């Protein structure tokens, strides 16, 4: 396994890319409302990246082996869509929940990756709770990050919290190292045993992005080759930050003016 450790210059590059990725979500937030289509959100995002930021989308045309090229500048995953939902012409409805996942590439080649949940209008109590618990689950993983900890500690913290709250953790998708490539080593599982897998060291940058289902953890892929949904049609939520392992702990790189604040337990 080849993990890239970022030096001071690389850390600055990642800070910049990740802040820009978060600022795309800040920009989009006022447009995420009843009646807007996800295709319109995609168009606005692309325009903002290219014309305002001077970045480009990492997902547009992205084609891992065995996949069709991804056709949009971001992913919009609604309700029972777990991840990789493709923007379309259907208007958002009151009560929908949606994950918007944005990855930008800066002009000097660094990638910033993050996602947030949005509730359209007044969501149901169940939908609001799922989104809130998933956010907390991500942070339960983030606070494990420090030199000498292990990747299994992150996954275990997320799984323990999510399952204790009555939810299930999707296992087929995980966080990942990121830098001058979209997906680097290591893989960051959102379940696992403490004290297992790679040891964290300063200079590592990776995403923590748990996908949490209200029902069972089983998923299936739709015919477009990208969209992943819950097999039992239950709601699914996801949040994502990119983090840096520092000399003493962690730094969340994908923070900007509009980022939701960390949960109370983080600073307790």
N, C-alpha and C positions, 0 to 999 in steps of 0.2 A: 504493500500500500504506500503510495507516494502522497504525503500531505505537504502542501505548500505553506511555509511559515512566512508571514508578511513582515518585512523590515519596516523601519520608520516611514520610508517613502510609500511603501505598499499600504501601510495602515492609513496614511493620509489620503491616498487614492480611494481606498475602500470607504473611509468616512464620507468623502465627497459624493461618491456614487450612491451610497446608501441613503444619505440625506436627500438627494435628488429623487430617489425612488419613493421616499416617504412624502415628499412635496407633491408628487403626481397625485397621490391619494388625497392630500389636503385640497388640491385644486379641484378634484372630481367630487368631493363630498357634497357641495351644495346642489349638484346636478342629480344626485342619487335620490330620486323621489318618484312618487306615483306618476305614471304616464310616460316617463322617459324610457327609451329602449336601451338595451345593453349595447346595441350597435352604435348608438349616439354617444354613449359613454366611451366606447372604444375610439370613436373618431376624435372626440375631445382630448382624450389622453394622447393619441398620436400627435395631434396638432401641438399640444403643450410640450411634449418631449422634443419634437423636432424644431419647432419655431421659437419656443421660449427658452428651453433648457440647453438646446444643442446636444441632447442625448438621442439615442434610438432605442427602440424596443428590442429586448432579447428574445421575445416569443414570436414576433412576426417572421414567418418563414422558417422557424426552428424545426428541425427534422432529425430526431434521433433515429438510429437504424430501425427499420420495420414500421415506422410511423409515416403518415402523410404530413406534408409541411403544415405547421400550425398557421391558421389564416388571420390571426388578429394580434393587436398590440398589447392585449392583456387577457386575463381569464376572468369570466364572470360566472360564478357557480351559485345557482339559486336553489334554495329549499333542500331537496333531497339529492342535489348534485354535490358530490364530495369534492371534486377538483377538476380543473381543465375544461370547465364549461366554456363553450364558444359563444361570443356575443351574437345576438340575433335581433329581429325586428319586433319581438313581442314587448309591449309596454309593461313596465313594472307595476305590480298590483299592491294595494294596501295589505300589509301582513306578510309580504314576501320577506325572506331573509336572503342576503347575498354576500358572498365573498368576492372581493376584487383583489386580484393578485397581479402585481406589477413588478417587472424586472427591467431596469434600464442599463444601457452600456454607455459609459462616458467616452468622450473623444480620445482619451488616453487608454481606453480598453478595460477599465474596471467595471465590474457588474455589481449592482445593488438590487436586492430582492426582498420584497415584503408584501404582506396582504392584511386586509382588515375585513371585518364583518360589518354589514349595514342592515338595519331593519327599516323596511319601507312603511312609513306611517306608524300606527300603533300596533306593534306585534303582539302575538299571544303571550301569555305568561310562560308557556313551555318554550316558545322560540327565544324569548328574552333570556330565560335561564340558561338554555343551551349555549347561547352566544357568550354570556357572562362566564359560565364555568369553563368554556374552551379558552377564553382569554386568560383566566386565572391558571389554567393548566399549562399554557405556554410559559407563563411567568414562573410557575413552580419548577419548570425545566430550566429556565434561564438562570435562576438564583443558585443552581447547582454548579454553574460554570466557574471554575478557578483552576489554576495550575495544580496538577496532581490528582484532580478528580478524574472520573472516567466517563466515557460516553454512556455507559449503562446506568450511571447515576441520574443522568438527564431523563432517559426513557422511563426509568423506574418511577421517578417523581411525578411525571406526567400521567403514567398509567394508574398509579396508586390513587392520585387525586381524582382523575376522571371516573374510574370504576367505583370509587367510594361515593361519588355523586350520582351513580346510577346510569352512567353512560359507557359506551364502548369506544375503543381506540382502533382506527384503521391501521392495518399493519403493512399493506402493500406499497405504501408511499411513505417517504421519510424526508427529514432535512438532509442537507448536503453541504460539503465544503464549497466555498465560492471565492472568486478572486478575479483573475484574468480569464477564467473560464466560468461558464454558467454553473456547471456541476463538476465539482472536484471531490476528491476524497477528503474527509471520511463521510460515510453515510451516518446520519444521526437518527436513530430509531426513536419512536415515541412510546416505546414499551421496553421492558427489559429488567435485568437484575443489577442491583448496585454493585460496584466494584468490578464490573466486567467491561470488556472492549478497550478501545484505545485510551491512553492517558492524555489528558488535555495539557497543552503546553502553550506558553505565551506566543502570540503571533498567528495562532490558528483563527480563521474566520469561517463561520458556518451558519446555516439557517436552522432555526427551531420553529417548526410549523405543524403542530398537531392537528389532525383531522379527527373530530370527535362526533360520533353518531348518537342520536337519541335512542335508536333501537339497537339492532345487532351490528356487529362490525363488518359483516359480509358486504361485498361490493360487486358491481359488474360494469363492463365497458359497453358503451353504446356503439352503434354502427358507424359513427363518424370517425372512429379510431382514436378519439381523444377523451370524450366526456365520460367521467366515472360517476356512477350513482350508487346509492344504497340499495341493496338487493330487496330489502323489505319496505322501501319507499319512505323510511323515516327521515326526519330532518338531519342535516349534517352541518357542522360549522368548522371553521378553520381560522386561525390567526397566525401571522408569521413575522418574525424579526430576524435580521442578520446580526450576529454577535461576534465580538472579538474577545479572545482570551488574553487578558492583560497580565502583568507581573503579579497582581494581587487578587484578581477576580475576573470581572467581565465588564465590557462596555457594549451597550446596545447601540449599534451603528445606525439603524433605521429609525431614528427619532427626528421629528421636525415640529414646527409650531403647532400643527394640528393633531399630533399623535395623542391618543387617549393616555391618561396618566397610568403609571403602574398601580397595581392593586395595593391596598394598605399594608398587607403582610410583607411586601418587598422592603419597605423602609422601617419596619417595626423592629 
